[in-house]
Amino acid sequence: MLTRQLLFPPNPIKKLNNCIRSQIVRFSSSTYFVTSPIFYVNAAPHLGHLYSTTLADASHRFQMMLGVVTKTIFCTGTDEHGVKIQRAATQKEQSVRSFCDNVSFAFQNLFDVANIEYTHFVRTTSDAHVLAVQNFWQRLQTSGNIYKGTYKGWYCISEETFLTESQLTEIELDGGKKIKVSIESGQPVEWMEEPNYIFPLSKFKEDLLHWLRNADVVRPKIFGDILKRMIDGGLEDISISRCTNRFQWGIRVPGDDTQTVYVWLDALVAYLTAAGYPREEMVWPDRKSVV
């Protein structure tokens, strides 16, 4: 669990008051924006989902209690696109839309029972979110940060991502057949090669390192250090679309119906949707993200 933590001194009350005052100074602006994860709907909600959302809820309530900000946004929601969702719906013998509705409502019911006071619950199947994703895609394209190419590699459907050789291991099945699986999840991978749109992540390496080194943005610190090591090791350009003939349940790429927006990019834009994007009067950036 990565979250920016509010750490109080163990004692006494005077130090506690000083800590609270420092938070007032830190967050003394007109708005406060906190986000929880946008939860994947391939299965019913569980305690881990509620835990991370409760952390975000506590941060939101604390800012309201201080009374310093005039507006607060607490965004949570459900991530409803992807091959895993298609397969989960098929296994349940439901339409994909009905399956997403049922699981998303289960998340909302859980949060209501737990008295989670979110201000925005974003569903990635909503019209407002689809508009935000398509606008965001066009902004990336206009700025020269999307190019088309052939992407190939080992793809893990369970993780919805391509994996490098260093992220794979080989196991032997009953009968002696050997297959490659993800080291992290143990799930099988398949070789995939297809035309995709690609984001040039590699060119942002120094920008990302500068941001991580010069701002207290990831807590606990150990996770910030892990991110720095990962980026130092090199970044590869990443695929941000999938072929529609293989992956139908998603948002179409603007101007190209043969491609669907990659689910992780789609879900990431959910925070912008809550902020009011693409309206000019949107609230951004968020102040705290529990992930």
Disulfide bonds with the S-S distance in Angstrom:
none
